[in-house]
Amino acid sequence: RYQTGPILSTLLVLLSCEVGRDVFRGSRGTRPSASPLPGFRDVHLQSLLGFGLLVAFLSRYGPGSVAISILVVAFAIQWAVLIQGFLYFFLNGKIYVGAQSMVSADFCAAAILIATGALVGRVNPVQMLLLTLLGVTLFTLNEYVLLSLMGVRDSGGSLTVHTFGAYFGLMVSRILHDQKFLSHEGSTSSIQTLLFPFPAGTIFLWIFWPSFTSATTARDAAEPWAVLNTYFSLAASTLATFVFSSRMPPWPAWP
């Protein structure tokens, strides 16, 4: 607990990089670095409020789980800007930061938050920072191989964000597996406190998902189509969920 402050201060110094106004298009980005910021704002809100609340288990871990989510996002963004900057936005000895690099960093933070859902409560803040350090590095390498080397079109991050985050969290969770964490004893909050973050996080994801999926598309005719398809896909899938959920057994009957 007492080592967290000095470690965070050291990381802030190590992660400091120069921000320039010039625009540099990297090999990954299809949207230029100086693209309008509203898309970034939606992606940023979704990462913090959507994924952040969705992986916060307040009933077992209290408000500290939300603080861990914010810590992970803050560190993942800075480390991602540095690592991804060397691959995509490095020119004349400088890392150029703009809307594209911020969106890319938020995508990376979202993947780490997905993995955090399987790790919160099992590791302390310092260990979470170390796992974030590893996760961001692996995320960047995986993204570079898929998008730059293999030429995969991954609008919305189905492979680079969601699949990577899920399997990275499962891998680390399996390594840290301990039977005592399967017990629900010691829970001090009510079931209402447990359930509150889930609908709130889901609503934020629902609102900002069209911007999330279109943030990495080219600024041409493909962008409005990405928003349109996501918009109606959300509406149709939500309706289908309610239809099929009526045929499912009640929640207490779930195994």
C-alpha positions as CSV (number, residue, x, y, z in Angstrom):
1,R,0.0,0.0,0.0
2,Y,2.8,2.5,1.0
3,Q,4.8,1.7,-2.2
4,T,2.0,2.7,-4.6
5,G,2.8,6.5,-4.4
6,P,6.5,6.3,-5.3
7,I,5.9,3.8,-8.0
8,L,3.2,5.9,-9.6
9,S,5.4,9.0,-9.5
10,T,8.2,7.1,-11.1
11,L,5.9,5.8,-13.9
12,L,4.7,9.3,-14.6
13,V,8.2,10.5,-15.2
14,L,9.1,7.5,-17.4
15,L,5.9,7.9,-19.4
16,S,6.4,11.6,-20.1
17,C,6.6,12.3,-23.9
18,E,6.6,15.5,-26.0
19,V,3.3,16.4,-27.6
20,G,3.5,18.2,-30.9
21,R,0.9,20.0,-33.0
22,D,2.1,18.5,-36.2
23,V,0.1,15.6,-37.8
24,F,1.7,12.3,-38.6
25,R,-0.3,9.5,-40.1
26,G,1.0,6.1,-38.9
27,S,0.7,2.8,-40.7
28,R,-2.2,1.8,-38.5
29,G,-4.5,4.8,-38.6
30,T,-7.0,5.4,-41.2
31,R,-8.3,8.5,-39.5
32,P,-5.7,11.4,-39.4
33,S,-4.2,12.5,-36.1
34,A,-6.1,15.8,-36.2
35,S,-9.5,14.3,-36.6
36,P,-12.4,16.0,-34.7
37,L,-12.6,15.3,-31.0
38,P,-16.3,14.4,-30.6
39,G,-15.5,10.8,-31.6
40,F,-12.7,10.6,-29.1
41,R,-15.0,12.0,-26.4
42,D,-17.5,9.2,-27.0
43,V,-14.9,6.5,-27.0
44,H,-13.3,8.0,-23.8
45,L,-16.7,8.1,-22.0
46,Q,-17.4,4.6,-23.0
47,S,-14.1,3.3,-21.7
48,L,-14.5,5.1,-18.3
49,L,-18.2,4.9,-17.7
50,G,-19.2,1.9,-19.8
51,F,-16.4,-0.7,-19.2
52,G,-15.3,1.0,-16.0
53,L,-18.7,0.5,-14.3
54,L,-19.3,-2.9,-15.9
55,V,-16.3,-4.5,-14.3
56,A,-16.8,-2.8,-10.9
57,F,-18.0,-5.4,-8.4
58,L,-19.0,-3.1,-5.6
59,S,-20.7,-5.7,-3.5
60,R,-17.5,-7.7,-2.9
61,Y,-14.8,-5.0,-3.3
62,G,-16.5,-1.7,-2.5
63,P,-15.9,1.7,-4.2
64,G,-12.2,0.7,-4.4
65,S,-13.0,-1.4,-7.5
66,V,-14.0,1.8,-9.3
67,A,-10.8,3.5,-8.2
68,I,-8.8,0.6,-9.6
69,S,-10.6,1.0,-12.9
70,I,-9.7,4.6,-13.0
71,L,-6.1,3.8,-12.1
72,V,-5.9,1.2,-14.9
73,V,-7.3,3.6,-17.4
74,A,-4.9,6.4,-16.4
75,F,-1.9,4.2,-16.6
76,A,-2.9,2.2,-19.7
77,I,-3.5,5.4,-21.7
78,Q,-0.1,6.8,-21.0
79,W,1.7,3.6,-21.6
80,A,-0.3,2.9,-24.8
81,V,0.5,6.4,-26.2
82,L,4.2,5.7,-25.6
83,I,4.3,2.1,-27.0
84,Q,1.9,2.8,-29.9
85,G,3.7,6.0,-30.6
86,F,6.9,4.2,-31.5
87,L,5.1,2.0,-33.9
88,Y,2.6,4.4,-35.6
89,F,3.3,8.1,-34.7
90,F,7.1,8.4,-34.4
91,L,8.7,10.9,-36.7
92,N,12.0,12.9,-36.4
93,G,12.7,11.5,-33.0
94,K,9.3,12.6,-31.6
95,I,6.0,10.9,-30.8
96,Y,3.2,13.0,-32.2
97,V,0.0,12.9,-30.2
98,G,-3.4,13.7,-31.6
99,A,-7.0,12.5,-31.7
100,Q,-6.0,9.2,-33.5
101,S,-3.4,8.4,-30.8
102,M,-5.9,9.2,-28.0
103,V,-8.6,7.0,-29.6
104,S,-6.0,4.2,-30.0
105,A,-5.0,4.5,-26.4
106,D,-8.6,4.4,-25.2
107,F,-9.2,1.2,-27.2
108,C,-6.2,-0.3,-25.5
109,A,-7.5,0.9,-22.1
110,A,-10.9,-0.7,-22.9
111,A,-9.2,-4.1,-23.6
112,I,-7.3,-3.9,-20.2
113,L,-10.5,-3.0,-18.4
114,I,-12.2,-6.1,-19.9
115,A,-9.4,-8.2,-18.5
116,T,-9.6,-6.3,-15.2
117,G,-13.1,-7.8,-14.7
118,A,-11.5,-11.2,-14.1
119,L,-8.7,-9.8,-11.8
120,V,-10.3,-7.2,-9.5
121,G,-10.0,-8.3,-5.9
122,R,-7.3,-10.8,-6.6
123,V,-4.4,-8.4,-7.0
124,N,-3.3,-5.2,-5.3
125,P,-2.9,-1.9,-7.1
126,V,0.8,-2.4,-7.7
127,Q,0.3,-5.8,-9.2
128,M,-2.6,-4.4,-11.3
129,L,-0.2,-1.8,-12.7
130,L,2.3,-4.5,-13.6
131,L,-0.4,-6.5,-15.3
132,T,-1.5,-3.4,-17.1
133,L,2.1,-2.8,-18.2
134,L,2.2,-6.3,-19.6
135,G,-1.3,-6.2,-21.1
136,V,-0.8,-2.9,-23.0
137,T,2.5,-4.3,-24.5
138,L,0.8,-7.5,-25.6
139,F,-2.2,-5.6,-26.9
140,T,0.0,-3.4,-29.0
141,L,1.9,-6.3,-30.4
142,N,-1.3,-8.2,-31.2
143,E,-2.8,-5.2,-32.8
144,Y,0.3,-4.5,-34.9
145,V,0.4,-8.1,-36.2
146,L,-3.3,-8.2,-37.0
147,L,-3.8,-4.7,-38.5
148,S,-0.4,-3.9,-40.0
149,L,1.1,-7.2,-40.9
150,M,-2.0,-9.3,-41.7
151,G,-4.1,-6.4,-43.0
152,V,-7.2,-7.4,-40.9
153,R,-10.1,-5.0,-40.9
154,D,-11.3,-4.9,-37.3
155,S,-13.7,-2.0,-37.0
156,G,-14.9,-1.8,-33.4
157,G,-12.1,-3.9,-32.1
158,S,-13.8,-7.3,-32.0
159,L,-10.5,-9.0,-32.2
160,T,-8.0,-6.5,-30.9
161,V,-10.1,-5.2,-28.0
162,H,-12.8,-7.6,-26.9
163,T,-11.2,-11.0,-27.7
164,F,-7.8,-10.0,-26.5
165,G,-9.1,-8.5,-23.3
166,A,-11.2,-11.6,-22.5
167,Y,-8.5,-14.1,-23.1
168,F,-5.8,-12.1,-21.4
169,G,-8.0,-11.7,-18.3
170,L,-8.9,-15.4,-18.4
171,M,-5.2,-16.4,-18.7
172,V,-4.0,-14.3,-15.8
173,S,-7.1,-15.3,-13.7
174,R,-6.2,-18.9,-14.3
175,I,-2.6,-18.4,-13.2
176,L,-3.8,-16.6,-10.0
177,H,-6.6,-19.1,-9.4
178,D,-7.4,-19.6,-5.7
179,Q,-10.4,-21.5,-4.4
180,K,-11.0,-19.0,-1.6
181,F,-12.0,-16.3,-4.1
182,L,-14.9,-18.4,-5.2
183,S,-16.6,-17.8,-1.8
184,H,-19.0,-14.9,-1.4
185,E,-18.4,-14.6,2.3
186,G,-17.5,-11.2,3.6
187,S,-19.7,-9.3,1.2
188,T,-20.9,-6.2,3.0
189,S,-23.0,-4.4,0.4
190,S,-26.5,-5.1,-0.6
191,I,-27.6,-6.9,-3.8
192,Q,-28.8,-3.5,-5.0
193,T,-25.3,-2.1,-4.7
194,L,-24.0,-5.1,-6.6
195,L,-26.4,-4.7,-9.5
196,F,-26.4,-0.9,-9.9
197,P,-23.1,-0.6,-11.9
198,F,-24.2,-3.2,-14.4
199,P,-27.3,-1.5,-15.9
200,A,-25.4,1.9,-15.7
201,G,-22.4,0.5,-17.5
202,T,-24.6,-1.2,-20.1
203,I,-26.6,2.0,-20.8
204,F,-23.4,3.9,-21.4
205,L,-22.1,1.2,-23.7
206,W,-25.4,1.2,-25.5
207,I,-25.3,5.0,-26.0
208,F,-21.7,5.3,-27.2
209,W,-21.2,2.0,-29.1
210,P,-21.9,3.5,-32.6
211,S,-19.1,6.0,-32.0
212,F,-16.9,3.2,-30.7
213,T,-17.2,1.1,-33.8
214,S,-16.8,4.0,-36.2
215,A,-13.9,5.6,-34.5
216,T,-11.3,3.6,-36.5
217,T,-13.0,3.7,-39.8
218,A,-11.9,6.0,-42.6
219,R,-13.4,9.5,-42.8
220,D,-15.4,8.8,-45.9
221,A,-18.6,6.9,-46.8
222,A,-17.6,4.0,-44.5
223,E,-18.0,6.1,-41.3
224,P,-21.7,6.8,-41.5
225,W,-22.4,3.2,-42.5
226,A,-20.5,2.0,-39.4
227,V,-22.7,4.2,-37.2
228,L,-25.9,3.2,-39.1
229,N,-25.2,-0.6,-38.9
230,T,-24.3,-0.4,-35.2
231,Y,-27.3,1.7,-34.3
232,F,-29.8,-0.7,-35.8
233,S,-27.9,-3.7,-34.7
234,L,-28.1,-2.5,-31.1
235,A,-31.9,-1.9,-31.4
236,A,-32.5,-5.3,-33.0
237,S,-30.3,-7.3,-30.7
238,T,-31.9,-5.6,-27.6
239,L,-35.3,-6.5,-28.8
240,A,-34.2,-10.1,-29.5
241,T,-32.7,-10.4,-26.0
242,F,-36.0,-9.5,-24.3
243,V,-37.9,-11.9,-26.6
244,F,-35.5,-14.9,-25.8
245,S,-35.1,-14.0,-22.2
246,S,-38.8,-14.6,-21.6
247,R,-38.2,-18.3,-22.4
248,M,-35.2,-18.5,-20.0
249,P,-35.6,-19.8,-16.4
250,P,-35.6,-17.2,-13.6
251,W,-32.3,-15.9,-12.3
252,P,-32.3,-18.0,-9.0
253,A,-32.6,-21.2,-11.2
254,W,-29.4,-20.5,-13.0
255,P,-26.5,-22.9,-12.1
